[in-house]
Each structure stands twice: as structure tokens, then as C-alpha cells.
């Protein structure tokens, strides 16, 4: 009498097992991205010479996430200028909205406009241009700015601004070429940027290899 042996499954993973593993790998990758986002937010490409000589066009910088209480005068920060430096785009819909939600979870923000500038005025401070020696003043005290592009004045635009609570006054180092808080005095916030819109602090130049190096914090004055 002939007996029929049970059919054995072919060696290797079944499609269902491979699918479960792929989902698990994706979940781990997403979790790692979320954890990483709490420390290193992103790299950012420098688009212009507004921060020269500290940062030059084409360089990529490493941006470290900071809390509102960690921002100091002299820090070089990346911030979202939507609604202050540029007009707010219409809210995304459908698949674009879903993509934006996923992108936000991973630390990048489709459709938003990021800028890099140096923090000059902190919440509640009065920032003005200029004193008799051509220096910016903060609460009446002259501000020494060794980072300003050689040959540039502290500012060719006169202003006298009290920075509202929860906001910052920001300027580029290449004052003659920078579109910054001075250029948006008539915009919402009077040219100031909300602390909550700060993406992070620039801590290093990551590209090109010849320019690798840390971006130090200027001592608060």
C-alpha cells in the first residue's frame, strides 16, 4: 500500500513573513528617525552669501534641535519664515496633506521656507541702529559684532524695535546683502521671528569636505 507523504513547504520565507519583516523594518526606521529628530533635525543648504563669511553659498550645515530657552544672542539659527518672511501657502489637501504629515514626523517640512540668520535681539529687548560709532545697540548698550562681513556697516537701515515676547530679531552677517528682520518691518511681527518657528541652531559645516568644521556660538554680550 502506498502512502502519500505530506507536502512540505518550500524552503525560505513565505511572502507573508517577508511582508511582516518589511513592516517591522519600516517601523524601526521610523522610530529611529523620530528619536534622531529630537537631537539632529536636518542638514540645510546655504542658498546665498547673506551669512558670509561664516557660511558660504553651497555649503551644507548640520542643524541641532534647540528649545526656546536654549536660543542665545549670537546663535546662527535656521527658522521657518512662513507667514513672516514669506507668505503662507494654502494648506495641503488630500495626498499632499498626508505626505506633509509623514514628512513632519520625519523632520522635514514640504512646502515651507527655511532661512538661516544670526540672533541679534532676544524677547523683550530693544534693538536699535545705530549709535554715534555706527554700532547696533541692545537696551542702549553697544553690541560688538566681530562676525559682520568685512567692509559692511552694522546696518544701512535705521530702526528702533522692541522685540515682542516669544520672538527674535535676526540679521545676516553680510549686512549689505542680507534680507532679514530689517526688510520685514512692515510684515506680521514687525520683522521678528517666533521662537516656535526656530528649527534649530547651526552647529557645523558638513559639506564640502574642505570646509568641515564647527560653527561656534558667539558669547552673549
ABEGO torsion letter per residue (X at the ends): XBBBBBBBBBBEBBAAAAAAAAAAAAAAAAAAAAAAAAABABBBBBABAAAOAABBBGBBBBBBBBBAAABBBGBBBBBBABGAABBBBBBBBEAAAAAAAAAAAAGBBBGBBBBBBBBABBBGBBBBOBBAAGBBBBGGBBBBBAABBBGBBABABBBBBBBBBGBBBBBBABAAABBBAAAAAABBGGGBBBAAABAEBBABBAOBAAABEBBBBBBBX
